[in-house]
Amino acid sequence: MDPMYYRPAAELVSDLKNGKLTSVDVTQAFVDRIRQCNGDINAVVTLDETNALGKARACLLYTSDAADDLLCV
């Protein structure tokens, strides 16, 4: 399977709906990719990793099923 950052958004949404992924999974994957590449391309000025992951975790607490997790993405 391709790394998450190469997958179409529609696939990620489908996996969120089906419970294969959580908002934390998606957020962490993209934060990791930003950290991996940003030194070379300088595309992200400020990365608020703590806040992004905190909001993703809050979605897990807020929602009761995987489909509702989309509300927080």
C-alpha positions in Angstrom: 0.0 0.0 0.0 1.2 3.5 -0.8 2.1 5.8 2.1 -0.9 7.7 3.4 0.3 11.0 1.9 0.2 9.6 -1.6 -3.3 8.2 -1.3 -6.3 10.2 -2.6 -8.4 12.1 -0.1 -11.4 10.0 -1.1 -9.6 6.8 0.0 -8.7 8.4 3.4 -12.3 9.5 3.9 -13.5 6.0 3.1 -11.0 4.5 5.6 -12.1 7.0 8.2 -15.8 6.0 7.6 -15.0 2.3 7.8 -12.9 2.6 11.0 -9.7 1.6 9.3 -8.1 4.9 10.2 -8.7 7.5 12.9 -8.2 11.3 12.7 -5.1 10.7 14.9 -3.6 8.3 12.3 -4.1 10.7 9.5 -2.9 13.7 11.4 0.2 11.9 12.6 1.1 10.7 9.1 0.9 14.2 7.6 2.8 15.8 10.6 5.5 13.1 10.1 5.7 13.9 6.4 5.9 17.6 7.0 8.8 17.1 9.5 10.5 14.8 7.0 10.3 17.2 4.0 10.0 20.7 5.3 13.7 21.3 5.9 14.3 21.0 2.2 11.3 22.7 0.8 10.3 25.1 3.6 6.6 25.0 2.7 5.3 25.1 6.2 6.2 28.2 8.2 4.8 27.1 11.6 4.0 23.5 12.5 1.8 23.3 15.5 2.1 19.5 16.0 0.9 19.5 19.6 -2.3 21.4 18.7 -3.0 19.4 15.6 -2.6 16.1 17.4 -4.6 17.4 20.4 -7.5 18.2 18.2 -7.3 14.9 16.4 -7.4 13.1 19.8 -10.3 15.3 20.9 -12.2 14.0 17.9 -11.7 10.5 19.1 -13.2 11.4 22.5 -16.0 13.5 20.9 -17.2 11.0 18.4 -18.8 7.6 19.2 -18.3 5.9 15.8 -15.8 6.1 13.0 -18.1 7.9 10.6 -18.5 10.8 13.0 -14.7 11.1 13.2 -15.1 12.9 9.8 -16.6 15.9 11.6 -13.3 16.7 13.1 -11.1 16.2 10.0 
